[in-house]
Amino acid sequence: MKLFRRLICTLTAVVALLAGTVATASTASAASGECAYNDGGQLCAQAYGNGYSVWFTNQSGTTKHLDFNLQCDNGARYGDEGDFWSYPGNRNSYFFGVGYQGNCHLRMYDYGTGRWYGSNSGYGYYNF
C-alpha cells in the first residue's frame, strides 16, 4: 500500500510539474515578438522579465543606416550601442538589458530618410 501511495504522489508531482511547464510555455508564446512592417522591413520587439529584445529584418533592396531606441511610459529612455548599417536580407538585433520597465515603445531612426519608425503607420511609437 505504501508503494502505491508513493507512486500516486510521484505521478501527481510529475503531472503538476508538467502542467506548470506547459503554462509557462503558453505564456512565453503569447508574449512572443510582435512585428510591424516599417521602412522596407520587419521591425519587431519582445518584452522579457530582464529587458527588451528588438530587431529589424531588412527586406528592401537598399542598405540602411539605422538606430534603435526604447522609450518607456515610466519616463525611462534608452539608446542602444549606437547606429548601425543594415544590409538587404540581414537581421539586426539588440537587447535592452534594463529589466522590465512596464509598457515601452520601440523607435527606430533611419538616418537616410530622417524619419522615426515604430508604429504600423510608419511614424511614432510601436507598443509592446
C-alpha positions, 0 to 999 in steps of 0.5 A, spaced: 500 500 500 505 504 501 508 503 494 502 505 491 501 511 495 508 513 493 507 512 486 500 516 486 504 522 489 510 521 484 505 521 478 501 527 481 508 531 482 510 529 475 503 531 472 503 538 476 510 539 474 508 538 467 502 542 467 506 548 470 511 547 464 506 547 459 503 554 462 509 557 462 510 555 455 503 558 453 505 564 456 512 565 453 508 564 446 503 569 447 508 574 449 512 572 443 515 578 438 510 582 435 512 585 428 510 591 424 512 592 417 516 599 417 521 602 412 522 596 407 522 591 413 520 587 419 521 591 425 519 587 431 520 587 439 519 582 445 518 584 452 522 579 457 522 579 465 530 582 464 529 587 458 527 588 451 529 584 445 528 588 438 530 587 431 529 589 424 529 584 418 531 588 412 527 586 406 528 592 401 533 592 396 537 598 399 542 598 405 540 602 411 543 606 416 539 605 422 538 606 430 534 603 435 531 606 441 526 604 447 522 609 450 518 607 456 511 610 459 515 610 466 519 616 463 525 611 462 529 612 455 534 608 452 539 608 446 542 602 444 550 601 442 549 606 437 547 606 429 548 601 425 548 599 417 543 594 415 544 590 409 538 587 404 536 580 407 540 581 414 537 581 421 539 586 426 538 585 433 539 588 440 537 587 447 535 592 452 538 589 458 534 594 463 529 589 466 522 590 465 520 597 465 512 596 464 509 598 457 515 601 452 515 603 445 520 601 440 523 607 435 527 606 430 531 612 426 533 611 419 538 616 418 537 616 410 530 618 410 530 622 417 524 619 419 522 615 426 519 608 425 515 604 430 508 604 429 504 600 423 503 607 420 510 608 419 511 614 424 511 614 432 511 609 437 510 601 436 507 598 443 509 592 446 
